[in-house]
Amino acid sequence: MNNIIDKGIKYIFEALQANTSLLELYLHFNPINNLGASYIAQALSYNHTLHTLNLDYTIINKDSADKIYNSIAKNKTLKTFNLNFDAH
């Protein structure tokens, strides 16, 4: 865990929109919440390089996870996506 919060996620995924080399990104066990999830969903609409994204054990809720899933449906390069969340 790197303790990356939503502000850090914003910068990571702004860079990811123009990424042409990063293939795997592991952000599991970070306190990423729904604001961070919106940055992730937006970036996945633009990124055509990332193959693996792991968001296990973040604090993203189901509604925000659905936004990410909708972006993934449009993304043709992401092959592995992990997201376990506590639905409360």
Secondary structure as GFF3:
##gff-version 3
##sequence-region A 1 88
A	DSSP	alpha_helix	6	17	.	.	.	ID=ss1
A	DSSP	beta_strand	24	26	.	.	.	ID=ss2
A	DSSP	alpha_helix	34	46	.	.	.	ID=ss3
A	DSSP	beta_strand	52	54	.	.	.	ID=ss4
A	DSSP	alpha_helix	62	74	.	.	.	ID=ss5
A	DSSP	beta_strand	80	82	.	.	.	ID=ss6
###
